[in-house]
Amino acid sequence: MTNWLKEQSKVYHDGIVRLQLMREDIPISKRLRGGFMVKVYIIGLKYILNKNVSIRAHYDRGMRWGAGISLAY
């Protein structure tokens, strides 16, 4: 993943415009990363245990709190 801000915009056939901003993998410390998404109100943290395993926690406006384990191969 890149460390750049991602923007997504949509225009629907009825004239509704949707804009979304997102950034993932914001370095907070050597092992801690953050991320956010504006418009749907998501904020999260990822703690890297080793190069293949990390634990995640996030808050989503719709689904509330969540946590999990991320595996990379």
mmCIF file of the N, C-alpha and C atoms, coordinates in Angstrom:
data_MODEL
# 
_entry.id   MODEL 
# 
loop_
_atom_site.group_PDB 
_atom_site.id 
_atom_site.type_symbol 
_atom_site.label_atom_id 
_atom_site.label_alt_id 
_atom_site.label_comp_id 
_atom_site.label_asym_id 
_atom_site.label_entity_id 
_atom_site.label_seq_id 
_atom_site.pdbx_PDB_ins_code 
_atom_site.Cartn_x 
_atom_site.Cartn_y 
_atom_site.Cartn_z 
_atom_site.occupancy 
_atom_site.B_iso_or_equiv 
_atom_site.pdbx_formal_charge 
_atom_site.auth_seq_id 
_atom_site.auth_comp_id 
_atom_site.auth_asym_id 
_atom_site.auth_atom_id 
_atom_site.pdbx_PDB_model_num 
ATOM 1   N N  . MET A 1 1  ? 0.836   -1.183  0.000   1.00 0.00 ? 1  MET A N  1 
ATOM 2   C CA . MET A 1 1  ? 0.000   0.000   0.000   1.00 0.00 ? 1  MET A CA 1 
ATOM 3   C C  . MET A 1 1  ? 0.885   1.252   0.000   1.00 0.00 ? 1  MET A C  1 
ATOM 4   N N  . THR A 1 2  ? 0.367   2.282   -0.537  1.00 0.00 ? 2  THR A N  1 
ATOM 5   C CA . THR A 1 2  ? 1.103   3.527   -0.590  1.00 0.00 ? 2  THR A CA 1 
ATOM 6   C C  . THR A 1 2  ? 0.716   4.410   0.584   1.00 0.00 ? 2  THR A C  1 
ATOM 7   N N  . ASN A 1 3  ? 1.500   5.437   0.798   1.00 0.00 ? 3  ASN A N  1 
ATOM 8   C CA . ASN A 1 3  ? 1.222   6.374   1.879   1.00 0.00 ? 3  ASN A CA 1 
ATOM 9   C C  . ASN A 1 3  ? 0.568   7.643   1.361   1.00 0.00 ? 3  ASN A C  1 
ATOM 10  N N  . TRP A 1 4  ? -0.150  7.558   0.279   1.00 0.00 ? 4  TRP A N  1 
ATOM 11  C CA . TRP A 1 4  ? -0.782  8.728   -0.307  1.00 0.00 ? 4  TRP A CA 1 
ATOM 12  C C  . TRP A 1 4  ? -2.258  8.756   0.002   1.00 0.00 ? 4  TRP A C  1 
ATOM 13  N N  . LEU A 1 5  ? -2.817  9.924   -0.045  1.00 0.00 ? 5  LEU A N  1 
ATOM 14  C CA . LEU A 1 5  ? -4.248  10.107  0.149   1.00 0.00 ? 5  LEU A CA 1 
ATOM 15  C C  . LEU A 1 5  ? -4.983  9.643   -1.108  1.00 0.00 ? 5  LEU A C  1 
ATOM 16  N N  . LYS A 1 6  ? -5.996  8.809   -0.917  1.00 0.00 ? 6  LYS A N  1 
ATOM 17  C CA . LYS A 1 6  ? -6.782  8.321   -2.044  1.00 0.00 ? 6  LYS A CA 1 
ATOM 18  C C  . LYS A 1 6  ? -8.110  9.053   -2.079  1.00 0.00 ? 6  LYS A C  1 
ATOM 19  N N  . GLU A 1 7  ? -8.543  9.413   -3.262  1.00 0.00 ? 7  GLU A N  1 
ATOM 20  C CA . GLU A 1 7  ? -9.813  10.121  -3.437  1.00 0.00 ? 7  GLU A CA 1 
ATOM 21  C C  . GLU A 1 7  ? -10.662 9.328   -4.412  1.00 0.00 ? 7  GLU A C  1 
ATOM 22  N N  . GLN A 1 8  ? -11.931 9.210   -4.082  1.00 0.00 ? 8  GLN A N  1 
ATOM 23  C CA . GLN A 1 8  ? -12.880 8.549   -4.977  1.00 0.00 ? 8  GLN A CA 1 
ATOM 24  C C  . GLN A 1 8  ? -14.092 9.451   -5.105  1.00 0.00 ? 8  GLN A C  1 
ATOM 25  N N  . SER A 1 9  ? -14.523 9.682   -6.311  1.00 0.00 ? 9  SER A N  1 
ATOM 26  C CA . SER A 1 9  ? -15.714 10.510  -6.522  1.00 0.00 ? 9  SER A CA 1 
ATOM 27  C C  . SER A 1 9  ? -16.644 9.796   -7.505  1.00 0.00 ? 9  SER A C  1 
ATOM 28  N N  . LYS A 1 10 ? -17.934 9.952   -7.242  1.00 0.00 ? 10 LYS A N  1 
ATOM 29  C CA . LYS A 1 10 ? -18.952 9.328   -8.088  1.00 0.00 ? 10 LYS A CA 1 
ATOM 30  C C  . LYS A 1 10 ? -20.044 10.350  -8.359  1.00 0.00 ? 10 LYS A C  1 
ATOM 31  N N  . VAL A 1 11 ? -20.570 10.323  -9.562  1.00 0.00 ? 11 VAL A N  1 
ATOM 32  C CA . VAL A 1 11 ? -21.736 11.123  -9.916  1.00 0.00 ? 11 VAL A CA 1 
ATOM 33  C C  . VAL A 1 11 ? -22.795 10.149  -10.427 1.00 0.00 ? 11 VAL A C  1 
ATOM 34  N N  . TYR A 1 12 ? -23.921 10.101  -9.731  1.00 0.00 ? 12 TYR A N  1 
ATOM 35  C CA . TYR A 1 12 ? -24.991 9.185   -10.096 1.00 0.00 ? 12 TYR A CA 1 
ATOM 36  C C  . TYR A 1 12 ? -25.912 9.817   -11.137 1.00 0.00 ? 12 TYR A C  1 
ATOM 37  N N  . HIS A 1 13 ? -26.723 9.000   -11.793 1.00 0.00 ? 13 HIS A N  1 
ATOM 38  C CA . HIS A 1 13 ? -27.589 9.472   -12.865 1.00 0.00 ? 13 HIS A CA 1 
ATOM 39  C C  . HIS A 1 13 ? -28.630 10.478  -12.394 1.00 0.00 ? 13 HIS A C  1 
ATOM 40  N N  . ASP A 1 14 ? -28.938 10.501  -11.090 1.00 0.00 ? 14 ASP A N  1 
ATOM 41  C CA . ASP A 1 14 ? -29.906 11.466  -10.567 1.00 0.00 ? 14 ASP A CA 1 
ATOM 42  C C  . ASP A 1 14 ? -29.245 12.747  -10.053 1.00 0.00 ? 14 ASP A C  1 
ATOM 43  N N  . GLY A 1 15 ? -27.938 12.906  -10.303 1.00 0.00 ? 15 GLY A N  1 
ATOM 44  C CA . GLY A 1 15 ? -27.234 14.136  -9.959  1.00 0.00 ? 15 GLY A CA 1 
ATOM 45  C C  . GLY A 1 15 ? -26.558 14.139  -8.604  1.00 0.00 ? 15 GLY A C  1 
ATOM 46  N N  . ILE A 1 16 ? -26.660 13.062  -7.835  1.00 0.00 ? 16 ILE A N  1 
ATOM 47  C CA . ILE A 1 16 ? -26.015 12.994  -6.524  1.00 0.00 ? 16 ILE A CA 1 
ATOM 48  C C  . ILE A 1 16 ? -24.510 12.795  -6.720  1.00 0.00 ? 16 ILE A C  1 
ATOM 49  N N  . VAL A 1 17 ? -23.716 13.598  -6.018  1.00 0.00 ? 17 VAL A N  1 
ATOM 50  C CA . VAL A 1 17 ? -22.263 13.517  -6.088  1.00 0.00 ? 17 VAL A CA 1 
ATOM 51  C C  . VAL A 1 17 ? -21.751 12.964  -4.767  1.00 0.00 ? 17 VAL A C  1 
ATOM 52  N N  . ARG A 1 18 ? -20.905 11.954  -4.821  1.00 0.00 ? 18 ARG A N  1 
ATOM 53  C CA . ARG A 1 18 ? -20.305 11.349  -3.626  1.00 0.00 ? 18 ARG A CA 1 
ATOM 54  C C  . ARG A 1 18 ? -18.798 11.518  -3.709  1.00 0.00 ? 18 ARG A C  1 
ATOM 55  N N  . LEU A 1 19 ? -18.197 12.030  -2.639  1.00 0.00 ? 19 LEU A N  1 
ATOM 56  C CA . LEU A 1 19 ? -16.753 12.176  -2.542  1.00 0.00 ? 19 LEU A CA 1 
ATOM 57  C C  . LEU A 1 19 ? -16.275 11.392  -1.333  1.00 0.00 ? 19 LEU A C  1 
ATOM 58  N N  . GLN A 1 20 ? -15.112 10.758  -1.455  1.00 0.00 ? 20 GLN A N  1 
ATOM 59  C CA . GLN A 1 20 ? -14.572 9.967   -0.363  1.00 0.00 ? 20 GLN A CA 1 
ATOM 60  C C  . GLN A 1 20 ? -13.065 10.146  -0.322  1.00 0.00 ? 20 GLN A C  1 
ATOM 61  N N  . LEU A 1 21 ? -12.503 10.365  0.867   1.00 0.00 ? 21 LEU A N  1 
ATOM 62  C CA . LEU A 1 21 ? -11.067 10.461  1.065   1.00 0.00 ? 21 LEU A CA 1 
ATOM 63  C C  . LEU A 1 21 ? -10.627 9.314   1.954   1.00 0.00 ? 21 LEU A C  1 
ATOM 64  N N  . MET A 1 22 ? -9.438  8.752   1.663   1.00 0.00 ? 22 MET A N  1 
ATOM 65  C CA . MET A 1 22 ? -8.966  7.603   2.421   1.00 0.00 ? 22 MET A CA 1 
ATOM 66  C C  . MET A 1 22 ? -7.452  7.593   2.461   1.00 0.00 ? 22 MET A C  1 
ATOM 67  N N  . ARG A 1 23 ? -6.916  7.176   3.601   1.00 0.00 ? 23 ARG A N  1 
ATOM 68  C CA . ARG A 1 23 ? -5.482  6.944   3.707   1.00 0.00 ? 23 ARG A CA 1 
ATOM 69  C C  . ARG A 1 23 ? -5.240  5.775   4.638   1.00 0.00 ? 23 ARG A C  1 
ATOM 70  N N  . GLU A 1 24 ? -4.405  4.848   4.210   1.00 0.00 ? 24 GLU A N  1 
ATOM 71  C CA . GLU A 1 24 ? -4.053  3.679   4.995   1.00 0.00 ? 24 GLU A CA 1 
ATOM 72  C C  . GLU A 1 24 ? -2.557  3.666   5.245   1.00 0.00 ? 24 GLU A C  1 
ATOM 73  N N  . ASP A 1 25 ? -2.140  2.919   6.224   1.00 0.00 ? 25 ASP A N  1 
ATOM 74  C CA . ASP A 1 25 ? -0.720  2.739   6.561   1.00 0.00 ? 25 ASP A CA 1 
ATOM 75  C C  . ASP A 1 25 ? -0.024  4.049   6.927   1.00 0.00 ? 25 ASP A C  1 
ATOM 76  N N  . ILE A 1 26 ? -0.648  4.860   7.744   1.00 0.00 ? 26 ILE A N  1 
ATOM 77  C CA . ILE A 1 26 ? -0.009  6.069   8.252   1.00 0.00 ? 26 ILE A CA 1 
ATOM 78  C C  . ILE A 1 26 ? 0.935   5.638   9.374   1.00 0.00 ? 26 ILE A C  1 
ATOM 79  N N  . PRO A 1 27 ? 2.234   5.836   9.231   1.00 0.00 ? 27 PRO A N  1 
ATOM 80  C CA . PRO A 1 27 ? 3.155   5.385   10.272  1.00 0.00 ? 27 PRO A CA 1 
ATOM 81  C C  . PRO A 1 27 ? 3.028   6.236   11.539  1.00 0.00 ? 27 PRO A C  1 
ATOM 82  N N  . ILE A 1 28 ? 2.697   5.582   12.647  1.00 0.00 ? 28 ILE A N  1 
ATOM 83  C CA . ILE A 1 28 ? 2.620   6.259   13.944  1.00 0.00 ? 28 ILE A CA 1 
ATOM 84  C C  . ILE A 1 28 ? 3.869   5.931   14.756  1.00 0.00 ? 28 ILE A C  1 
ATOM 85  N N  . SER A 1 29 ? 4.308   4.689   14.717  1.00 0.00 ? 29 SER A N  1 
ATOM 86  C CA . SER A 1 29 ? 5.568   4.258   15.315  1.00 0.00 ? 29 SER A CA 1 
ATOM 87  C C  . SER A 1 29 ? 6.137   3.156   14.426  1.00 0.00 ? 29 SER A C  1 
ATOM 88  N N  . LYS A 1 30 ? 7.213   2.510   14.882  1.00 0.00 ? 30 LYS A N  1 
ATOM 89  C CA . LYS A 1 30 ? 7.856   1.475   14.076  1.00 0.00 ? 30 LYS A CA 1 
ATOM 90  C C  . LYS A 1 30 ? 6.902   0.318   13.762  1.00 0.00 ? 30 LYS A C  1 
ATOM 91  N N  . ARG A 1 31 ? 6.032   -0.038  14.699  1.00 0.00 ? 31 ARG A N  1 
ATOM 92  C CA . ARG A 1 31 ? 5.134   -1.172  14.505  1.00 0.00 ? 31 ARG A CA 1 
ATOM 93  C C  . ARG A 1 31 ? 3.660   -0.796  14.436  1.00 0.00 ? 31 ARG A C  1 
ATOM 94  N N  . LEU A 1 32 ? 3.314   0.448   14.666  1.00 0.00 ? 32 LEU A N  1 
ATOM 95  C CA . LEU A 1 32 ? 1.911   0.866   14.711  1.00 0.00 ? 32 LEU A CA 1 
ATOM 96  C C  . LEU A 1 32 ? 1.573   1.715   13.494  1.00 0.00 ? 32 LEU A C  1 
ATOM 97  N N  . ARG A 1 33 ? 0.492   1.356   12.816  1.00 0.00 ? 33 ARG A N  1 
ATOM 98  C CA . ARG A 1 33 ? 0.018   2.090   11.647  1.00 0.00 ? 33 ARG A CA 1 
ATOM 99  C C  . ARG A 1 33 ? -1.425  2.511   11.870  1.00 0.00 ? 33 ARG A C  1 
ATOM 100 N N  . GLY A 1 34 ? -1.811  3.606   11.281  1.00 0.00 ? 34 GLY A N  1 
ATOM 101 C CA . GLY A 1 34 ? -3.180  4.097   11.382  1.00 0.00 ? 34 GLY A CA 1 
ATOM 102 C C  . GLY A 1 34 ? -3.781  4.273   10.003  1.00 0.00 ? 34 GLY A C  1 
ATOM 103 N N  . GLY A 1 35 ? -5.066  4.518   9.982   1.00 0.00 ? 35 GLY A N  1 
ATOM 104 C CA . GLY A 1 35 ? -5.754  4.756   8.724   1.00 0.00 ? 35 GLY A CA 1 
ATOM 105 C C  . GLY A 1 35 ? -7.101  5.398   8.982   1.00 0.00 ? 35 GLY A C  1 
ATOM 106 N N  . PHE A 1 36 ? -7.651  6.042   7.960   1.00 0.00 ? 36 PHE A N  1 
ATOM 107 C CA . PHE A 1 36 ? -8.960  6.660   8.097   1.00 0.00 ? 36 PHE A CA 1 
ATOM 108 C C  . PHE A 1 36 ? -9.657  6.703   6.750   1.00 0.00 ? 36 PHE A C  1 
ATOM 109 N N  . MET A 1 37 ? -10.962 6.866   6.802   1.00 0.00 ? 37 MET A N  1 
ATOM 110 C CA . MET A 1 37 ? -11.764 7.057   5.606   1.00 0.00 ? 37 MET A CA 1 
ATOM 111 C C  . MET A 1 37 ? -12.833 8.094   5.952   1.00 0.00 ? 37 MET A C  1 
ATOM 112 N N  . VAL A 1 38 ? -12.863 9.178   5.206   1.00 0.00 ? 38 VAL A N  1 
ATOM 113 C CA . VAL A 1 38 ? -13.841 10.237  5.418   1.00 0.00 ? 38 VAL A CA 1 
ATOM 114 C C  . VAL A 1 38 ? -15.053 9.950   4.539   1.00 0.00 ? 38 VAL A C  1 
ATOM 115 N N  . LYS A 1 39 ? -16.188 10.268  4.966   1.00 0.00 ? 39 LYS A N  1 
ATOM 116 C CA . LYS A 1 39 ? -17.499 10.104  4.345   1.00 0.00 ? 39 LYS A CA 1 
ATOM 117 C C  . LYS A 1 39 ? -18.256 8.953   4.986   1.00 0.00 ? 39 LYS A C  1 
ATOM 118 N N  . VAL A 1 40 ? -17.596 7.812   5.200   1.00 0.00 ? 40 VAL A N  1 
ATOM 119 C CA . VAL A 1 40 ? -18.258 6.710   5.884   1.00 0.00 ? 40 VAL A CA 1 
ATOM 120 C C  . VAL A 1 40 ? -17.766 6.593   7.328   1.00 0.00 ? 40 VAL A C  1 
ATOM 121 N N  . TYR A 1 41 ? -16.874 7.462   7.725   1.00 0.00 ? 41 TYR A N  1 
ATOM 122 C CA . TYR A 1 41 ? -16.377 7.574   9.092   1.00 0.00 ? 41 TYR A CA 1 
ATOM 123 C C  . TYR A 1 41 ? -15.794 6.277   9.625   1.00 0.00 ? 41 TYR A C  1 
ATOM 124 N N  . ILE A 1 42 ? -14.646 5.918   9.115   1.00 0.00 ? 42 ILE A N  1 
ATOM 125 C CA . ILE A 1 42 ? -13.913 4.744   9.577   1.00 0.00 ? 42 ILE A CA 1 
ATOM 126 C C  . ILE A 1 42 ? -12.532 5.204   10.036  1.00 0.00 ? 42 ILE A C  1 
ATOM 127 N N  . ILE A 1 43 ? -12.110 4.709   11.193  1.00 0.00 ? 43 ILE A N  1 
ATOM 128 C CA . ILE A 1 43 ? -10.761 4.972   11.681  1.00 0.00 ? 43 ILE A CA 1 
ATOM 129 C C  . ILE A 1 43 ? -10.224 3.664   12.244  1.00 0.00 ? 43 ILE A C  1 
ATOM 130 N N  . GLY A 1 44 ? -8.941  3.390   12.018  1.00 0.00 ? 44 GLY A N  1 
ATOM 131 C CA . GLY A 1 44 ? -8.405  2.112   12.462  1.00 0.00 ? 44 GLY A CA 1 
ATOM 132 C C  . GLY A 1 44 ? -6.940  2.174   12.808  1.00 0.00 ? 44 GLY A C  1 
ATOM 133 N N  . LEU A 1 45 ? -6.497  1.159   13.547  1.00 0.00 ? 45 LEU A N  1 
ATOM 134 C CA . LEU A 1 45 ? -5.099  0.994   13.919  1.00 0.00 ? 45 LEU A CA 1 
ATOM 135 C C  . LEU A 1 45 ? -4.670  -0.428  13.602  1.00 0.00 ? 45 LEU A C  1 
ATOM 136 N N  . LYS A 1 46 ? -3.402  -0.577  13.233  1.00 0.00 ? 46 LYS A N  1 
ATOM 137 C CA . LYS A 1 46 ? -2.829  -1.891  12.961  1.00 0.00 ? 46 LYS A CA 1 
ATOM 138 C C  . LYS A 1 46 ? -1.502  -1.979  13.687  1.00 0.00 ? 46 LYS A C  1 
ATOM 139 N N  . TYR A 1 47 ? -1.325  -3.022  14.501  1.00 0.00 ? 47 TYR A N  1 
ATOM 140 C CA . TYR A 1 47 ? -0.069  -3.252  15.197  1.00 0.00 ? 47 TYR A CA 1 
ATOM 141 C C  . TYR A 1 47 ? 0.618   -4.446  14.550  1.00 0.00 ? 47 TYR A C  1 
ATOM 142 N N  . ILE A 1 48 ? 1.830   -4.239  14.048  1.00 0.00 ? 48 ILE A N  1 
ATOM 143 C CA . ILE A 1 48 ? 2.567   -5.262  13.321  1.00 0.00 ? 48 ILE A CA 1 
ATOM 144 C C  . ILE A 1 48 ? 3.331   -6.139  14.316  1.00 0.00 ? 48 ILE A C  1 
ATOM 145 N N  . LEU A 1 49 ? 2.988   -7.438  14.363  1.00 0.00 ? 49 LEU A N  1 
ATOM 146 C CA . LEU A 1 49 ? 3.685   -8.375  15.244  1.00 0.00 ? 49 LEU A CA 1 
ATOM 147 C C  . LEU A 1 49 ? 4.965   -8.889  14.595  1.00 0.00 ? 49 LEU A C  1 
ATOM 148 N N  . ASN A 1 50 ? 4.893   -9.282  13.337  1.00 0.00 ? 50 ASN A N  1 
ATOM 149 C CA . ASN A 1 50 ? 6.065   -9.630  12.536  1.00 0.00 ? 50 ASN A CA 1 
ATOM 150 C C  . ASN A 1 50 ? 5.726   -9.334  11.082  1.00 0.00 ? 50 ASN A C  1 
ATOM 151 N N  . LYS A 1 51 ? 6.574   -9.722  10.146  1.00 0.00 ? 51 LYS A N  1 
ATOM 152 C CA . LYS A 1 51 ? 6.334   -9.311  8.763   1.00 0.00 ? 51 LYS A CA 1 
ATOM 153 C C  . LYS A 1 51 ? 5.096   -9.941  8.138   1.00 0.00 ? 51 LYS A C  1 
ATOM 154 N N  . ASN A 1 52 ? 4.562   -11.005 8.740   1.00 0.00 ? 52 ASN A N  1 
ATOM 155 C CA . ASN A 1 52 ? 3.396   -11.680 8.174   1.00 0.00 ? 52 ASN A CA 1 
ATOM 156 C C  . ASN A 1 52 ? 2.123   -11.565 9.001   1.00 0.00 ? 52 ASN A C  1 
ATOM 157 N N  . VAL A 1 53 ? 2.214   -11.113 10.244  1.00 0.00 ? 53 VAL A N  1 
ATOM 158 C CA . VAL A 1 53 ? 1.054   -11.098 11.137  1.00 0.00 ? 53 VAL A CA 1 
ATOM 159 C C  . VAL A 1 53 ? 0.922   -9.728  11.798  1.00 0.00 ? 53 VAL A C  1 
ATOM 160 N N  . SER A 1 54 ? -0.308  -9.223  11.817  1.00 0.00 ? 54 SER A N  1 
ATOM 161 C CA . SER A 1 54 ? -0.601  -7.987  12.538  1.00 0.00 ? 54 SER A CA 1 
ATOM 162 C C  . SER A 1 54 ? -1.999  -8.092  13.127  1.00 0.00 ? 54 SER A C  1 
ATOM 163 N N  . ILE A 1 55 ? -2.252  -7.302  14.161  1.00 0.00 ? 55 ILE A N  1 
ATOM 164 C CA . ILE A 1 55 ? -3.584  -7.247  14.747  1.00 0.00 ? 55 ILE A CA 1 
ATOM 165 C C  . ILE A 1 55 ? -4.177  -5.888  14.423  1.00 0.00 ? 55 ILE A C  1 
ATOM 166 N N  . ARG A 1 56 ? -5.491  -5.870  14.223  1.00 0.00 ? 56 ARG A N  1 
ATOM 167 C CA . ARG A 1 56 ? -6.165  -4.656  13.791  1.00 0.00 ? 56 ARG A CA 1 
ATOM 168 C C  . ARG A 1 56 ? -7.345  -4.358  14.693  1.00 0.00 ? 56 ARG A C  1 
ATOM 169 N N  . ALA A 1 57 ? -7.636  -3.086  14.838  1.00 0.00 ? 57 ALA A N  1 
ATOM 170 C CA . ALA A 1 57 ? -8.849  -2.631  15.514  1.00 0.00 ? 57 ALA A CA 1 
ATOM 171 C C  . ALA A 1 57 ? -9.351  -1.421  14.740  1.00 0.00 ? 57 ALA A C  1 
ATOM 172 N N  . HIS A 1 58 ? -10.675 -1.298  14.615  1.00 0.00 ? 58 HIS A N  1 
ATOM 173 C CA . HIS A 1 58 ? -11.206 -0.149  13.894  1.00 0.00 ? 58 HIS A CA 1 
ATOM 174 C C  . HIS A 1 58 ? -12.594 0.205   14.408  1.00 0.00 ? 58 HIS A C  1 
ATOM 175 N N  . TYR A 1 59 ? -12.989 1.428   14.107  1.00 0.00 ? 59 TYR A N  1 
ATOM 176 C CA . TYR A 1 59 ? -14.342 1.886   14.392  1.00 0.00 ? 59 TYR A CA 1 
ATOM 177 C C  . TYR A 1 59 ? -14.969 2.312   13.082  1.00 0.00 ? 59 TYR A C  1 
ATOM 178 N N  . ASP A 1 60 ? -16.158 1.823   12.817  1.00 0.00 ? 60 ASP A N  1 
ATOM 179 C CA . ASP A 1 60 ? -16.916 2.117   11.615  1.00 0.00 ? 60 ASP A CA 1 
ATOM 180 C C  . ASP A 1 60 ? -18.265 2.665   12.059  1.00 0.00 ? 60 ASP A C  1 
ATOM 181 N N  . ARG A 1 61 ? -18.711 3.745   11.466  1.00 0.00 ? 61 ARG A N  1 
ATOM 182 C CA . ARG A 1 61 ? -19.977 4.364   11.845  1.00 0.00 ? 61 ARG A CA 1 
ATOM 183 C C  . ARG A 1 61 ? -21.148 3.388   11.735  1.00 0.00 ? 61 ARG A C  1 
ATOM 184 N N  . GLY A 1 62 ? -21.136 2.534   10.739  1.00 0.00 ? 62 GLY A N  1 
ATOM 185 C CA . GLY A 1 62 ? -22.245 1.612   10.534  1.00 0.00 ? 62 GLY A CA 1 
ATOM 186 C C  . GLY A 1 62 ? -22.153 0.349   11.365  1.00 0.00 ? 62 GLY A C  1 
ATOM 187 N N  . MET A 1 63 ? -20.948 -0.242  11.455  1.00 0.00 ? 63 MET A N  1 
ATOM 188 C CA . MET A 1 63 ? -20.801 -1.527  12.135  1.00 0.00 ? 63 MET A CA 1 
ATOM 189 C C  . MET A 1 63 ? -20.193 -1.400  13.519  1.00 0.00 ? 63 MET A C  1 
ATOM 190 N N  . ARG A 1 64 ? -19.840 -0.214  13.940  1.00 0.00 ? 64 ARG A N  1 
ATOM 191 C CA . ARG A 1 64 ? -19.236 0.077   15.242  1.00 0.00 ? 64 ARG A CA 1 
ATOM 192 C C  . ARG A 1 64 ? -17.836 -0.527  15.344  1.00 0.00 ? 64 ARG A C  1 
ATOM 193 N N  . TRP A 1 65 ? -17.471 -1.048  16.521  1.00 0.00 ? 65 TRP A N  1 
ATOM 194 C CA . TRP A 1 65 ? -16.116 -1.516  16.797  1.00 0.00 ? 65 TRP A CA 1 
ATOM 195 C C  . TRP A 1 65 ? -15.843 -2.875  16.183  1.00 0.00 ? 65 TRP A C  1 
ATOM 196 N N  . GLY A 1 66 ? -14.599 -3.076  15.773  1.00 0.00 ? 66 GLY A N  1 
ATOM 197 C CA . GLY A 1 66 ? -14.186 -4.359  15.226  1.00 0.00 ? 66 GLY A CA 1 
ATOM 198 C C  . GLY A 1 66 ? -12.723 -4.611  15.508  1.00 0.00 ? 66 GLY A C  1 
ATOM 199 N N  . ALA A 1 67 ? -12.331 -5.859  15.480  1.00 0.00 ? 67 ALA A N  1 
ATOM 200 C CA . ALA A 1 67 ? -10.935 -6.243  15.710  1.00 0.00 ? 67 ALA A CA 1 
ATOM 201 C C  . ALA A 1 67 ? -10.658 -7.515  14.920  1.00 0.00 ? 67 ALA A C  1 
ATOM 202 N N  . GLY A 1 68 ? -9.390  -7.749  14.647  1.00 0.00 ? 68 GLY A N  1 
ATOM 203 C CA . GLY A 1 68 ? -9.057  -8.965  13.910  1.00 0.00 ? 68 GLY A CA 1 
ATOM 204 C C  . GLY A 1 68 ? -7.565  -9.136  13.746  1.00 0.00 ? 68 GLY A C  1 
ATOM 205 N N  . ILE A 1 69 ? -7.228  -10.212 13.093  1.00 0.00 ? 69 ILE A N  1 
ATOM 206 C CA . ILE A 1 69 ? -5.831  -10.545 12.797  1.00 0.00 ? 69 ILE A CA 1 
ATOM 207 C C  . ILE A 1 69 ? -5.652  -10.488 11.283  1.00 0.00 ? 69 ILE A C  1 
ATOM 208 N N  . SER A 1 70 ? -4.584  -9.844  10.845  1.00 0.00 ? 70 SER A N  1 
ATOM 209 C CA . SER A 1 70 ? -4.266  -9.781  9.417   1.00 0.00 ? 70 SER A CA 1 
ATOM 210 C C  . SER A 1 70 ? -3.083  -10.692 9.133   1.00 0.00 ? 70 SER A C  1 
ATOM 211 N N  . LEU A 1 71 ? -3.224  -11.517 8.121   1.00 0.00 ? 71 LEU A N  1 
ATOM 212 C CA . LEU A 1 71 ? -2.144  -12.409 7.697   1.00 0.00 ? 71 LEU A CA 1 
ATOM 213 C C  . LEU A 1 71 ? -1.720  -12.010 6.285   1.00 0.00 ? 71 LEU A C  1 
ATOM 214 N N  . ALA A 1 72 ? -0.432  -11.879 6.100   1.00 0.00 ? 72 ALA A N  1 
ATOM 215 C CA . ALA A 1 72 ? 0.111   -11.556 4.777   1.00 0.00 ? 72 ALA A CA 1 
ATOM 216 C C  . ALA A 1 72 ? 1.002   -12.724 4.341   1.00 0.00 ? 72 ALA A C  1 
ATOM 217 N N  . TYR A 1 73 ? 0.992   -13.007 3.062   1.00 0.00 ? 73 TYR A N  1 
ATOM 218 C CA . TYR A 1 73 ? 1.818   -14.102 2.572   1.00 0.00 ? 73 TYR A CA 1 
ATOM 219 C C  . TYR A 1 73 ? 2.647   -13.645 1.404   1.00 0.00 ? 73 TYR A C  1 
# 
